[in-house]
Amino acid sequence: MKILHTSDWHLGRNFSSVSLHEVQAEFCEWVLQTAIANGVELLVVAGDLYDRSIPPQESVALWRTTLIAFHQAGIAVVAIAGNHDGADRVSAFDGLTDEARVFVRGGYGRAGEIITLGFSDGPLDVALIPFLDPQLAPPEWKAELAEAEVKPTHESVLEKAIDRARFDSKSSRSLAVVHAFVGGSTTADSERQLTVGGTDQVAATVLEGFSYVALGHLHTPQVIGGAEQIRYSGTPIAYSFSETGPKSVVLIEMSPDGGCSAEVVPVPVGRGVITLTGTIDELLAPGAHPEAAEKYVKAVLTDNAYVVDAKSRLLEVYPYCTDVVMKMAGTSTAIGPNDEIRSALSPRDAAEKFWEDIVNEPLSELQRDTVVAAIDKVFITNEVTR
């Protein structure tokens, strides 16, 4: 049988100020036709169906229309809530759509429960494990973890759900659909951080024991630990300027005994992204960057002074320029003094040190007078309102 692994559709997302709804609708149609053309029997969406917990109406309608189209084509669908989704909303009809072979799960309620589905060459055990926030673990989960002297963490709650799936799976082949951050993976700027300090990461060893593990959350396509059967499909559309690589989905062919082969299928919809750095004259020079004409462009300007009307001028050459950043020549990459230095300085001295760190030159007399007047005004206002 063939399985199409996708994830992180992020329906409802914009690219900067540009709506991606039409591009996402184009992807939904493309993924349907690709599944039909390749004889796919199961579509996987490994979390982050939507870009936010309360998605736009048009995105909900697009998801519904897509599910109906797959059902009419005779292709089963399994989907889970990711960290961007509202688990309760995604799983609002949990169980009611199962008869249509559309299985959508969110939250802790049925995490790790085995669903045995029949296909043309035999049964497949499917474990759906949505994003699990350890802080929201139900009391019974916390009690069982406490009994084992384990704290609720991203790894411990995921491992508990996966252990349940491994124990209950009886078929000769199995599929786990998981939304999580596996340690050591490549990240992108558009991913929402789950926690601070690396505590959101889980070990790849937790995922062992399945014929194939379809991962979601990270936006860069990649295999985990060199294991072809454990991988992220990545986003089907670029959602940040860090996502410069090609976009794809994964076509899995799985034999009755669980053996898998994977084929990366490029996604032909959506625009690429590119970051251009230089002065305004360099970027506007005829033929300077023909490769950027049809891509979303982030322009980092290195002129010595602020460039007036930069974006409108750039749009004449790069019609999909969405972001303009001023980085004046000679400035430091540091954003300011560190916390220890700043805490030891007066507000006036800290402001002057910040300016020097950024511009690599001291304040002029006029600039210093302006800064001092502004700081004094703030402090006088605060004293009056106390």
Protein Blocks (a to p, Z undefined) as FASTA:
>chain_A
ZZdddehklgoiaehjacfklmmmmmmmmmmmmmmmnopabdcdeejkbfbfbdcfklmm
mmmmmmmmmmmnopacdddddfkbcfklmmmmgojlmmnopacdedjklgoiacddddfk
bccdddddddddfklpcfklmmmmmmnopacdfklmmmmmmmmmmmmpmbfbdcdddddd
dehiacdfkbccfbghhlmpccfklmgoifbdcdehiacdcdeehiakbccebjabdfbf
klmbccddddddddfkopacddddddfedjdddddeddfklmmpghklmmlmmpccdddd
fbfbdcehklmmmmmmmmmbfbdcdddehiafbfbdcfklmmmpcfklmmmmmmmmmnop
acdfklmmmmmmmmmmmmmmmmmmZZ
